[in-house]
Amino acid sequence: MDPVKVLLVEDHVLTRMGTVLALHDSSISIEVVGEAGTVKEAKEFLEQHQDIDLILLDLMLPDGHGREVVEFLREQNRDTRVLIISADNNKNNILQLIQLGISGFISKFADTDTLLSAIESVSNGIEYFGKDISEIIHVVSTAKSPVEGETFTPREVEIMRLCAQGHAVKAIADQLNISPRTVENHKNNIFKKLGFNSTAELIHYVFENGIV
């Protein structure tokens, strides 16, 4: 299996070094093919390299916001996956990034195991939103009802909340004492009702409607 080709965008050199070391020692086949410390450097690298599989992206960069890198990718219609690793927990920034189609978001203070789990999930096409997202939801959201006209069963609402809190299907199944297949069935019903195709869209919906 070919290694996952990674561009690491982080302005702190020591943090980059530590991340590269963690990736090198992992059981996942990962190749860090480029490093950048600014938005400008990231864009220049991406212009010259079309075969990047995954970008590990910090948001707070010296010459701008990491969102600009994601916007640059989308303007070029590139489907490179993006995993945000940041201490920026601003609700509006996260919502904008979800709308831009990021594949995941974890805290910059996450441990190595969380980082590797996120990379493995995202590399396999599975979105990964860490539990730090749950903390943000609880802080910034208010108890609102779902959008008028949409009716969800209590179980569906429960699963929506757990998805938005960063729980994987198996973890939800274990917590609710149901099978993973049942969780998937509920998720599919939710997606049909909302016209969604991804968990990222569902998380955005939960943010916007305060379903917590």
ChimeraX commands (.cxc) that place a marker at each C-alpha (Angstrom):
marker #1 position 0.00,0.00,0.00 radius 0.5
marker #1 position 1.36,3.41,-0.98 radius 0.5
marker #1 position 2.19,5.74,1.91 radius 0.5
marker #1 position -0.10,8.67,2.68 radius 0.5
marker #1 position 1.64,11.75,1.30 radius 0.5
marker #1 position 1.36,14.54,3.86 radius 0.5
marker #1 position 1.97,18.28,3.80 radius 0.5
marker #1 position 2.49,19.62,7.32 radius 0.5
marker #1 position 1.55,23.29,7.76 radius 0.5
marker #1 position 2.68,24.59,11.15 radius 0.5
marker #1 position 4.67,27.71,11.99 radius 0.5
marker #1 position 6.43,26.42,15.11 radius 0.5
marker #1 position 9.54,24.50,14.07 radius 0.5
marker #1 position 9.74,22.41,17.24 radius 0.5
marker #1 position 6.09,21.38,16.91 radius 0.5
marker #1 position 6.74,20.37,13.30 radius 0.5
marker #1 position 9.73,18.32,14.36 radius 0.5
marker #1 position 7.72,16.55,17.05 radius 0.5
marker #1 position 4.85,15.83,14.66 radius 0.5
marker #1 position 7.18,14.44,12.00 radius 0.5
marker #1 position 8.82,12.20,14.60 radius 0.5
marker #1 position 5.43,10.92,15.80 radius 0.5
marker #1 position 4.35,10.15,12.24 radius 0.5
marker #1 position 7.63,8.44,11.46 radius 0.5
marker #1 position 7.25,6.10,14.44 radius 0.5
marker #1 position 3.61,5.24,13.72 radius 0.5
marker #1 position 2.29,1.96,12.35 radius 0.5
marker #1 position 0.56,3.87,9.54 radius 0.5
marker #1 position 2.47,4.26,6.28 radius 0.5
marker #1 position 2.95,8.04,6.15 radius 0.5
marker #1 position 5.40,10.13,4.15 radius 0.5
marker #1 position 5.80,13.81,5.08 radius 0.5
marker #1 position 6.66,15.17,1.65 radius 0.5
marker #1 position 6.56,18.85,2.58 radius 0.5
marker #1 position 6.53,21.34,5.41 radius 0.5
marker #1 position 5.32,24.93,5.47 radius 0.5
marker #1 position 5.27,27.62,8.13 radius 0.5
marker #1 position 3.02,30.17,6.46 radius 0.5
marker #1 position -0.06,30.41,4.23 radius 0.5
marker #1 position 2.18,31.63,1.40 radius 0.5
marker #1 position 4.57,28.69,1.71 radius 0.5
marker #1 position 1.69,26.21,1.81 radius 0.5
marker #1 position 0.11,27.65,-1.35 radius 0.5
marker #1 position 3.44,27.66,-3.18 radius 0.5
marker #1 position 4.07,24.03,-2.25 radius 0.5
marker #1 position 0.58,22.98,-3.34 radius 0.5
marker #1 position 1.00,24.77,-6.67 radius 0.5
marker #1 position 4.09,22.67,-7.35 radius 0.5
marker #1 position 2.80,19.35,-6.00 radius 0.5
marker #1 position -0.48,17.91,-7.19 radius 0.5
marker #1 position -0.23,14.51,-5.51 radius 0.5
marker #1 position -0.67,15.44,-1.85 radius 0.5
marker #1 position -3.10,13.09,-0.08 radius 0.5
marker #1 position -3.49,14.94,3.21 radius 0.5
marker #1 position -2.72,18.33,4.71 radius 0.5
marker #1 position -2.17,18.62,8.46 radius 0.5
marker #1 position -3.08,22.26,8.94 radius 0.5
marker #1 position -2.68,24.68,11.81 radius 0.5
marker #1 position -5.02,27.68,11.63 radius 0.5
marker #1 position -3.04,30.43,13.32 radius 0.5
marker #1 position -0.23,31.24,10.89 radius 0.5
marker #1 position 2.03,34.33,10.79 radius 0.5
marker #1 position 0.69,35.70,7.50 radius 0.5
marker #1 position -2.96,34.70,7.73 radius 0.5
marker #1 position -5.49,32.05,8.69 radius 0.5
marker #1 position -5.24,28.40,7.70 radius 0.5
marker #1 position -8.73,28.70,6.21 radius 0.5
marker #1 position -7.07,30.48,3.28 radius 0.5
marker #1 position -5.21,27.27,2.43 radius 0.5
marker #1 position -8.46,25.31,2.33 radius 0.5
marker #1 position -10.10,28.01,0.21 radius 0.5
marker #1 position -7.11,27.85,-2.17 radius 0.5
marker #1 position -7.62,24.09,-2.57 radius 0.5
marker #1 position -11.34,24.43,-3.26 radius 0.5
marker #1 position -10.79,27.21,-5.79 radius 0.5
marker #1 position -8.61,24.75,-7.69 radius 0.5
marker #1 position -11.25,22.01,-7.33 radius 0.5
marker #1 position -8.75,19.78,-5.56 radius 0.5
marker #1 position -10.16,17.14,-3.24 radius 0.5
marker #1 position -7.06,16.86,-1.04 radius 0.5
marker #1 position -8.14,15.90,2.45 radius 0.5
marker #1 position -7.51,18.41,5.24 radius 0.5
marker #1 position -7.14,17.61,8.93 radius 0.5
marker #1 position -7.11,20.71,11.12 radius 0.5
marker #1 position -4.82,20.60,14.15 radius 0.5
marker #1 position -5.38,23.80,16.04 radius 0.5
marker #1 position -6.01,25.53,19.34 radius 0.5
marker #1 position -8.45,27.87,17.55 radius 0.5
marker #1 position -11.89,26.92,18.87 radius 0.5
marker #1 position -13.82,29.83,17.38 radius 0.5
marker #1 position -17.28,28.56,16.42 radius 0.5
marker #1 position -17.57,30.64,13.25 radius 0.5
marker #1 position -14.16,29.54,12.01 radius 0.5
marker #1 position -15.02,25.88,12.56 radius 0.5
marker #1 position -18.35,26.26,10.78 radius 0.5
marker #1 position -16.67,27.91,7.81 radius 0.5
marker #1 position -14.12,25.12,7.64 radius 0.5
marker #1 position -16.81,22.44,7.74 radius 0.5
marker #1 position -18.61,24.24,4.92 radius 0.5
marker #1 position -15.34,24.20,2.95 radius 0.5
marker #1 position -15.25,20.42,3.31 radius 0.5
marker #1 position -12.46,19.71,5.78 radius 0.5
marker #1 position -12.11,16.05,6.69 radius 0.5
marker #1 position -11.45,16.50,10.38 radius 0.5
marker #1 position -10.56,18.73,13.30 radius 0.5
marker #1 position -8.63,17.93,16.47 radius 0.5
marker #1 position -7.14,20.06,19.21 radius 0.5
marker #1 position -3.52,21.08,18.95 radius 0.5
marker #1 position -3.18,19.66,22.46 radius 0.5
marker #1 position -4.40,16.20,21.45 radius 0.5
marker #1 position -2.11,13.26,22.21 radius 0.5
marker #1 position -0.23,11.23,19.62 radius 0.5
marker #1 position -2.75,8.38,19.64 radius 0.5
marker #1 position -5.58,10.81,18.81 radius 0.5
marker #1 position -3.51,12.35,16.00 radius 0.5
marker #1 position -2.76,8.96,14.47 radius 0.5
marker #1 position -6.37,7.81,14.82 radius 0.5
marker #1 position -7.52,10.98,13.08 radius 0.5
marker #1 position -5.02,10.55,10.25 radius 0.5
marker #1 position -5.96,6.90,9.76 radius 0.5
marker #1 position -9.68,7.73,9.66 radius 0.5
marker #1 position -9.33,10.69,7.32 radius 0.5
marker #1 position -6.97,8.78,5.02 radius 0.5
marker #1 position -9.63,6.07,4.71 radius 0.5
marker #1 position -12.30,8.60,3.79 radius 0.5
marker #1 position -13.89,8.73,7.25 radius 0.5
marker #1 position -14.36,12.14,8.81 radius 0.5
marker #1 position -12.83,12.69,12.24 radius 0.5
marker #1 position -14.01,15.42,14.58 radius 0.5
marker #1 position -12.47,15.11,18.02 radius 0.5
marker #1 position -14.18,15.47,21.34 radius 0.5
marker #1 position -12.92,19.06,21.57 radius 0.5
marker #1 position -15.74,19.78,19.11 radius 0.5
marker #1 position -18.13,18.53,21.77 radius 0.5
marker #1 position -16.76,21.05,24.25 radius 0.5
marker #1 position -17.27,23.86,21.74 radius 0.5
marker #1 position -20.85,22.78,21.10 radius 0.5
marker #1 position -21.67,22.81,24.79 radius 0.5
marker #1 position -20.13,26.24,25.29 radius 0.5
marker #1 position -21.58,28.10,22.30 radius 0.5
marker #1 position -24.92,26.39,21.66 radius 0.5
marker #1 position -28.30,27.02,23.20 radius 0.5
marker #1 position -31.13,24.56,23.59 radius 0.5
marker #1 position -33.08,25.10,20.41 radius 0.5
marker #1 position -35.48,22.79,18.62 radius 0.5
marker #1 position -34.66,21.26,15.24 radius 0.5
marker #1 position -35.55,23.29,12.19 radius 0.5
marker #1 position -39.28,23.67,11.76 radius 0.5
marker #1 position -40.72,21.05,9.47 radius 0.5
marker #1 position -38.11,18.41,10.36 radius 0.5
marker #1 position -39.28,15.66,12.71 radius 0.5
marker #1 position -36.81,13.35,14.41 radius 0.5
marker #1 position -37.36,10.50,16.81 radius 0.5
marker #1 position -35.77,10.80,20.28 radius 0.5
marker #1 position -33.25,8.13,19.25 radius 0.5
marker #1 position -32.31,10.06,16.11 radius 0.5
marker #1 position -31.76,13.24,18.10 radius 0.5
marker #1 position -29.59,11.28,20.53 radius 0.5
marker #1 position -27.49,9.91,17.70 radius 0.5
marker #1 position -27.20,13.35,16.09 radius 0.5
marker #1 position -25.82,14.74,19.33 radius 0.5
marker #1 position -23.34,11.91,19.79 radius 0.5
marker #1 position -22.12,12.21,16.18 radius 0.5
marker #1 position -21.56,15.93,16.66 radius 0.5
marker #1 position -19.62,15.19,19.85 radius 0.5
marker #1 position -17.05,13.24,17.83 radius 0.5
marker #1 position -18.16,9.70,18.68 radius 0.5
marker #1 position -17.64,6.98,16.07 radius 0.5
marker #1 position -20.42,4.56,15.13 radius 0.5
marker #1 position -19.11,1.75,17.35 radius 0.5
marker #1 position -18.76,4.08,20.35 radius 0.5
marker #1 position -22.34,5.30,19.83 radius 0.5
marker #1 position -23.56,1.72,19.56 radius 0.5
marker #1 position -21.79,0.76,22.79 radius 0.5
marker #1 position -23.13,3.80,24.65 radius 0.5
marker #1 position -26.72,3.23,23.52 radius 0.5
marker #1 position -26.49,-0.57,23.79 radius 0.5
marker #1 position -27.51,-1.11,20.18 radius 0.5
marker #1 position -25.71,-2.59,17.20 radius 0.5
marker #1 position -23.45,-0.53,14.88 radius 0.5
marker #1 position -25.77,-1.49,12.02 radius 0.5
marker #1 position -28.71,0.06,13.89 radius 0.5
marker #1 position -26.71,3.26,14.39 radius 0.5
marker #1 position -25.93,3.34,10.67 radius 0.5
marker #1 position -29.61,2.85,9.85 radius 0.5
marker #1 position -30.56,5.76,12.09 radius 0.5
marker #1 position -27.87,7.94,10.51 radius 0.5
marker #1 position -29.11,7.06,7.03 radius 0.5
marker #1 position -32.66,8.03,8.04 radius 0.5
marker #1 position -31.37,11.35,9.42 radius 0.5
marker #1 position -29.43,12.01,6.22 radius 0.5
marker #1 position -32.52,11.28,4.11 radius 0.5
marker #1 position -34.65,13.66,6.15 radius 0.5
marker #1 position -32.08,16.44,5.87 radius 0.5
marker #1 position -30.82,15.71,2.38 radius 0.5
marker #1 position -27.27,15.29,3.67 radius 0.5
marker #1 position -24.47,13.04,2.46 radius 0.5
marker #1 position -21.86,13.36,5.19 radius 0.5
marker #1 position -21.29,13.57,8.92 radius 0.5
marker #1 position -19.66,16.98,8.42 radius 0.5
marker #1 position -22.97,18.35,7.11 radius 0.5
marker #1 position -24.73,16.84,10.11 radius 0.5
marker #1 position -22.26,18.48,12.52 radius 0.5
marker #1 position -22.86,21.80,10.80 radius 0.5
marker #1 position -26.61,21.32,11.20 radius 0.5
marker #1 position -26.22,20.55,14.91 radius 0.5
marker #1 position -24.08,23.65,15.38 radius 0.5
marker #1 position -26.57,25.88,13.59 radius 0.5
marker #1 position -29.61,24.53,15.38 radius 0.5
marker #1 position -28.22,23.96,18.87 radius 0.5
marker #1 position -29.27,20.32,19.07 radius 0.5
marker #1 position -27.35,19.59,22.27 radius 0.5
marker link #1:1,2 radius 0.2
marker link #1:2,3 radius 0.2
marker link #1:3,4 radius 0.2
marker link #1:4,5 radius 0.2
marker link #1:5,6 radius 0.2
marker link #1:6,7 radius 0.2
marker link #1:7,8 radius 0.2
marker link #1:8,9 radius 0.2
marker link #1:9,10 radius 0.2
marker link #1:10,11 radius 0.2
marker link #1:11,12 radius 0.2
marker link #1:12,13 radius 0.2
marker link #1:13,14 radius 0.2
marker link #1:14,15 radius 0.2
marker link #1:15,16 radius 0.2
marker link #1:16,17 radius 0.2
marker link #1:17,18 radius 0.2
marker link #1:18,19 radius 0.2
marker link #1:19,20 radius 0.2
marker link #1:20,21 radius 0.2
marker link #1:21,22 radius 0.2
marker link #1:22,23 radius 0.2
marker link #1:23,24 radius 0.2
marker link #1:24,25 radius 0.2
marker link #1:25,26 radius 0.2
marker link #1:26,27 radius 0.2
marker link #1:27,28 radius 0.2
marker link #1:28,29 radius 0.2
marker link #1:29,30 radius 0.2
marker link #1:30,31 radius 0.2
marker link #1:31,32 radius 0.2
marker link #1:32,33 radius 0.2
marker link #1:33,34 radius 0.2
marker link #1:34,35 radius 0.2
marker link #1:35,36 radius 0.2
marker link #1:36,37 radius 0.2
marker link #1:37,38 radius 0.2
marker link #1:38,39 radius 0.2
marker link #1:39,40 radius 0.2
marker link #1:40,41 radius 0.2
marker link #1:41,42 radius 0.2
marker link #1:42,43 radius 0.2
marker link #1:43,44 radius 0.2
marker link #1:44,45 radius 0.2
marker link #1:45,46 radius 0.2
marker link #1:46,47 radius 0.2
marker link #1:47,48 radius 0.2
marker link #1:48,49 radius 0.2
marker link #1:49,50 radius 0.2
marker link #1:50,51 radius 0.2
marker link #1:51,52 radius 0.2
marker link #1:52,53 radius 0.2
marker link #1:53,54 radius 0.2
marker link #1:54,55 radius 0.2
marker link #1:55,56 radius 0.2
marker link #1:56,57 radius 0.2
marker link #1:57,58 radius 0.2
marker link #1:58,59 radius 0.2
marker link #1:59,60 radius 0.2
marker link #1:60,61 radius 0.2
marker link #1:61,62 radius 0.2
marker link #1:62,63 radius 0.2
marker link #1:63,64 radius 0.2
marker link #1:64,65 radius 0.2
marker link #1:65,66 radius 0.2
marker link #1:66,67 radius 0.2
marker link #1:67,68 radius 0.2
marker link #1:68,69 radius 0.2
marker link #1:69,70 radius 0.2
marker link #1:70,71 radius 0.2
marker link #1:71,72 radius 0.2
marker link #1:72,73 radius 0.2
marker link #1:73,74 radius 0.2
marker link #1:74,75 radius 0.2
marker link #1:75,76 radius 0.2
marker link #1:76,77 radius 0.2
marker link #1:77,78 radius 0.2
marker link #1:78,79 radius 0.2
marker link #1:79,80 radius 0.2
marker link #1:80,81 radius 0.2
marker link #1:81,82 radius 0.2
marker link #1:82,83 radius 0.2
marker link #1:83,84 radius 0.2
marker link #1:84,85 radius 0.2
marker link #1:85,86 radius 0.2
marker link #1:86,87 radius 0.2
marker link #1:87,88 radius 0.2
marker link #1:88,89 radius 0.2
marker link #1:89,90 radius 0.2
marker link #1:90,91 radius 0.2
marker link #1:91,92 radius 0.2
marker link #1:92,93 radius 0.2
marker link #1:93,94 radius 0.2
marker link #1:94,95 radius 0.2
marker link #1:95,96 radius 0.2
marker link #1:96,97 radius 0.2
marker link #1:97,98 radius 0.2
marker link #1:98,99 radius 0.2
marker link #1:99,100 radius 0.2
marker link #1:100,101 radius 0.2
marker link #1:101,102 radius 0.2
marker link #1:102,103 radius 0.2
marker link #1:103,104 radius 0.2
marker link #1:104,105 radius 0.2
marker link #1:105,106 radius 0.2
marker link #1:106,107 radius 0.2
marker link #1:107,108 radius 0.2
marker link #1:108,109 radius 0.2
marker link #1:109,110 radius 0.2
marker link #1:110,111 radius 0.2
marker link #1:111,112 radius 0.2
marker link #1:112,113 radius 0.2
marker link #1:113,114 radius 0.2
marker link #1:114,115 radius 0.2
marker link #1:115,116 radius 0.2
marker link #1:116,117 radius 0.2
marker link #1:117,118 radius 0.2
marker link #1:118,119 radius 0.2
marker link #1:119,120 radius 0.2
marker link #1:120,121 radius 0.2
marker link #1:121,122 radius 0.2
marker link #1:122,123 radius 0.2
marker link #1:123,124 radius 0.2
marker link #1:124,125 radius 0.2
marker link #1:125,126 radius 0.2
marker link #1:126,127 radius 0.2
marker link #1:127,128 radius 0.2
marker link #1:128,129 radius 0.2
marker link #1:129,130 radius 0.2
marker link #1:130,131 radius 0.2
marker link #1:131,132 radius 0.2
marker link #1:132,133 radius 0.2
marker link #1:133,134 radius 0.2
marker link #1:134,135 radius 0.2
marker link #1:135,136 radius 0.2
marker link #1:136,137 radius 0.2
marker link #1:137,138 radius 0.2
marker link #1:138,139 radius 0.2
marker link #1:139,140 radius 0.2
marker link #1:140,141 radius 0.2
marker link #1:141,142 radius 0.2
marker link #1:142,143 radius 0.2
marker link #1:143,144 radius 0.2
marker link #1:144,145 radius 0.2
marker link #1:145,146 radius 0.2
marker link #1:146,147 radius 0.2
marker link #1:147,148 radius 0.2
marker link #1:148,149 radius 0.2
marker link #1:149,150 radius 0.2
marker link #1:150,151 radius 0.2
marker link #1:151,152 radius 0.2
marker link #1:152,153 radius 0.2
marker link #1:153,154 radius 0.2
marker link #1:154,155 radius 0.2
marker link #1:155,156 radius 0.2
marker link #1:156,157 radius 0.2
marker link #1:157,158 radius 0.2
marker link #1:158,159 radius 0.2
marker link #1:159,160 radius 0.2
marker link #1:160,161 radius 0.2
marker link #1:161,162 radius 0.2
marker link #1:162,163 radius 0.2
marker link #1:163,164 radius 0.2
marker link #1:164,165 radius 0.2
marker link #1:165,166 radius 0.2
marker link #1:166,167 radius 0.2
marker link #1:167,168 radius 0.2
marker link #1:168,169 radius 0.2
marker link #1:169,170 radius 0.2
marker link #1:170,171 radius 0.2
marker link #1:171,172 radius 0.2
marker link #1:172,173 radius 0.2
marker link #1:173,174 radius 0.2
marker link #1:174,175 radius 0.2
marker link #1:175,176 radius 0.2
marker link #1:176,177 radius 0.2
marker link #1:177,178 radius 0.2
marker link #1:178,179 radius 0.2
marker link #1:179,180 radius 0.2
marker link #1:180,181 radius 0.2
marker link #1:181,182 radius 0.2
marker link #1:182,183 radius 0.2
marker link #1:183,184 radius 0.2
marker link #1:184,185 radius 0.2
marker link #1:185,186 radius 0.2
marker link #1:186,187 radius 0.2
marker link #1:187,188 radius 0.2
marker link #1:188,189 radius 0.2
marker link #1:189,190 radius 0.2
marker link #1:190,191 radius 0.2
marker link #1:191,192 radius 0.2
marker link #1:192,193 radius 0.2
marker link #1:193,194 radius 0.2
marker link #1:194,195 radius 0.2
marker link #1:195,196 radius 0.2
marker link #1:196,197 radius 0.2
marker link #1:197,198 radius 0.2
marker link #1:198,199 radius 0.2
marker link #1:199,200 radius 0.2
marker link #1:200,201 radius 0.2
marker link #1:201,202 radius 0.2
marker link #1:202,203 radius 0.2
marker link #1:203,204 radius 0.2
marker link #1:204,205 radius 0.2
marker link #1:205,206 radius 0.2
marker link #1:206,207 radius 0.2
marker link #1:207,208 radius 0.2
marker link #1:208,209 radius 0.2
marker link #1:209,210 radius 0.2
marker link #1:210,211 radius 0.2
marker link #1:211,212 radius 0.2
view
